[in-house]
Amino acid sequence: MPTMLRRANAPAGRARAAAQRTRRQARRLQAAELFAQGVRSAQVARMLGVSKQSASRWRAAWQGGGVQALASKGPTGVKPRLSDGDLERVAQALGKGASAHGFTGELWTLRRIATVIERETGVRYHLGHLWAVLHHRMGWSVQRPIRRAVERDEDAIARWVAEDWPRIKASARRRKARIVFFDESGASLLPNVRRTWAPVGQPPVLRHPFNWKRASMAAALCYGAGGGAPRCPSTSTRAATTPTA
């Protein structure tokens, strides 16, 4: 089954890194002020909660280049292949959904995302490297999609909650009645089949009884006339055997 990748908080990683750089720079600039007052490196290290080696290195930089030598030089490391603007453009493209880019279904796989990135920016990513870009720079994570019926009418639901439900509760209070929501469902007792690791060409076998059972369940959620939190007054469960051919 394809993997669903969803945006959690795109700028979060970059914002945290920038905040850390700002805190480190503020500490270095504070050290520069102490150096100018004649405070020794060992004492600066104790006051700022850093190692003596760091304080000595800062003093040497300060003596050689002044306060500017202790200012932040921005993000370190290899320059990323995609700029922040590129990532924002990619995020907007992905936000249109997979089907908008010619794919079947709305699930985003790494291969699909790599295709969109190459179309939008001309940059081709190895799937292993792309995972790091999604997680650390874009704030995306692997998630299980939430099922939702196509027929769901959000406006009708909001209208029922705002208008019909208060009217129903008020009527129940006047009549000293209880409001009961009753539902039943069934669930297979077959063991779940999920992905697992195994040698290539040797798929594992999950053995279970051939005459499997189903569990039928029913429950009622009851609202009292006097208000208060709903409670579940009764539940019932019944296991039924499904006949085999």
C-alpha positions, 0 to 999 in steps of 0.5 A: 500500500502506498505511503501517505506523506503529509505536511505537519509544520513546514517551517518548524525545523528551519525556525528551530535551527534559526532560534538556536543560532540566535541564542548561540550568537547572543551568548558569544556577543555577551562573552565579547562584552565580558572580554572587553571588561577584562574578565578572564576566559575561565570566568566567562566560561563559568558565567555563560555555562560553556566550556573553557575551550569555547571561551578561549576560542571566542576570545581569540576570535574577538581579539583577531576580529572584534565583535563581528568575528563572533557574529553568526555566519548563518546556516553551516554545512553543504548548501542545500540543492533546494532553496526555501523558495523552491521548497515552498513551491514544491509544498504548494504543488503537493498541496494540490493532491496527487491526482492533480499531477496525473497519479491515481489516488491521493497518496503521496509516495517518495517516488511520486514526490521526487517526480513532482520535485523534478518537474517543479525545480529540475532537481532530481533526488535519490529516494533515500535523501528525499526522506531527510528533505521531507522530514527535516526541511519541510516538516512532513511525516508518514501518516495513515490517511483518515477515511471520510465518506465522499457523501459527507456534507460538512455544512449540513453537519454544522447546521445540525449541531448548531440548530437541530441538536439544541432543539432536540435537547430542549425538547427532551428536557421539557418532556423529561425524556432521555436521548439515546443514540444506538448503533451496531457493528460487526468485526472480523476476528481474522488476524490482521495482515500487515507488512513484515520483513522476510527473505526475498522470494520467501513470503511468510505464511500467517496460519489461522483457523479456516472457520473464522468468526465475526463479532457483532457489537451493539451500544447505546449512548444515552443523554439524560434530560437533566444534562451532563456528560453522555454515558454508555448504559449497555453494550452487547457482543456476540460472536457468530461463525461464518459457514464455509463452502 
